[in-house]
Amino acid sequence: MAEAQNSPTLNSVRAGGPPPLGSTTAGQIAVAAESTVATRMSAPPSFDVADFPVPHGREEEWRFTPLERLRGLHDGTAVATGEGVKVDVRAPEGVTVETVGRDDARLGRAGTPVDRVAAQAYSAFEKAGVVTVPKEAVLTEPIRIAVHGEGGVAYGHQIIELGAFAEAVVVIDHTGDAVLAANVDYILGDGAKLTVVSVQDWDDKAVHVGQHNALVGRDATFKSFVVTFGGDVVRLHPRVSYAGTGAEAELFGLYFTDAGQHQEHRLLVDHNTPHCKSNVAYKGALQGDDAHAVWIGDVLIEAKAEGTDTYEMNRNLVLTDGARVDSVPNLEIETGEIVGAGHASATGRFDDEQLFYLMARGIPEHEARRLVVRGFFAELVQQIGVEDIEERLIAKIDEELEASVG
Amino acid sequence: MATLEIRDLHVTVEADNATKEILKGVDLTVKQGETHAIMGPNGSGKSTLAYSLAGHPKYTITEGTVLLDGEDVLEMSVDERARAGLFLAMQYPVEVPGVSVSNFLRTSATAIRGEAPKLRTWVKEVKEAMERLNMDPSFAERNVNEGFSGGEKKRHEILQLELLKPKIAILDETDSGLDVDALRIVSEGVNRVRGTGEVGTLLITHYTRILRYIKPDHVHVFSGGRIVESGGAELADKLEDEGYEAYTKGGASA
């Protein structure tokens, strides 16, 4: 049996058995006077690593993570090796690309580290990358940031800032082998439109932990794709807050978790401003022994955030026995004056009836599985809008399937 | 000439931790160009026969043989059976999210024909087949069976029948859930395929209604997991008048 577990806090769990694909799992909806999203963390947010105790694994924010595989990122023993990771930024004309010191005023504006590794990254980096798109600049080509690991340990910080009404697509591509703790800040001016694709296509041994903070300006649109294929442990913390009304955030994610991999995505959308929207959709496929995916989706609607419209969804497709999913949607509502709020989580095994239907039309099993898994991811892939990335993702999905079910 | 020969077929299914025999010795021969109607009450095992022939993993064959042109069908995987020329139009076609009808049809046709159909002729072939079944062209861009009405699902099954041109077509309650207009359109599709004389048809149905549109050469009454009576089209008329009562009260266990 594939083990497909949801958090015990969920009202109901569907796993295994007849096709649960497309069904929903009710999560937790708390109507609270005060947020517990913050209070259940083991320490308040801080830029200083010393403010966080070394985690032992039982803390709420660490209970799913294999600390022993973080290679010392969590306890201060991982020391940067200098040439650990190479970063190459290619940007169209008009975009400013800088490397700045720790005293730069733009640092830390989008958000504060919420756990020990994010704070460690913030405390340990020497130089930060800053990419700035001037106001009203509409880029026709993506900005490409290649982060390539060369086997070392590194701490990093990257800022991407769009001026008012600027429009840009940014592709951050992680490859190679590294032990990396790095945070990324996205700062969107009023009316700006930013699409970010962060691809984690690491080699098998890589460890990557990071916090992504987006601060979305008034009437601005932030669209994020987090795509995780590789690595031994990848633990990302995409977070969104709003700097003005009328802003929108769409957070999409795809992951393909193989045998032995731990891939964890912990999201927070903080509706701290009235009349903003958010839409979260993460989909994952898992295969092989001890493949472990964790998805935590926190949405907080603060008392002042009237007119909020939010939806979050996580779906997992378990392809083989021995894989495990922990999916925990969590919606906290402090005001009833909202447009809408909902969430769904479902984990299903590969649907044998779909397989039978396709095979009964002459399609060999391997190809039938490929069709179904491609189909599962298709609706998200098609929304990326960066052709070479879409093609690469499809190819990558095929490659992952070749490796296992072939 | 293609022939499907079913001999003494016994099939069991696992249910509630027990093994239950559903088919208890089915004998039937279907030749190319012939149409056989299999009629019977609910629970008589008609659909089990259909799915067992197609190779659904839920069913276990415990005895008997199934040969298609002398080849052992029971040794074949599900996709091999389809490529050998067996087609099952399903009573409850399955949704496949994210896979478009056009992609599905082309992948299937490529598998069945052994090579990818030439794009230009293929597009025309699909378009014409869809027109004949009163299907809107936008249908091709929808995901397989996702959000289809009952009638759309059945038309989609018959569309595949027309495009894949099997040797033996098994139609499992294709008439169920259809209104008169949809039934007529679907029946016309089946008749076009029959009209080529190149397909043997096994029409599984609970009702005689569809037999007004599709005239069978042979009618078999199915009860208690086997064929209990066979005859010509006139047997369907008898069933229309008298129902299955005679077969369910003792006839089946005889």
Interface residues (C-beta under 8 A of the other chain):
Chain A: L21 G22 D351 D352 E353 Q354 F356 Y357 L358 M359 A360 R361 G362 I363 P364 E365 E367 A368 L371 V372 R374 G375 F376 F377 A378 E379
Chain B: A54 G55 H56 P57 S77 V78 D79 R81 A82 R83 F87 L88 M90 P93 V94 E95 V96 P97 G98 V99 N103 F104 T107 S108 A111 I112 N143 Q160 L164
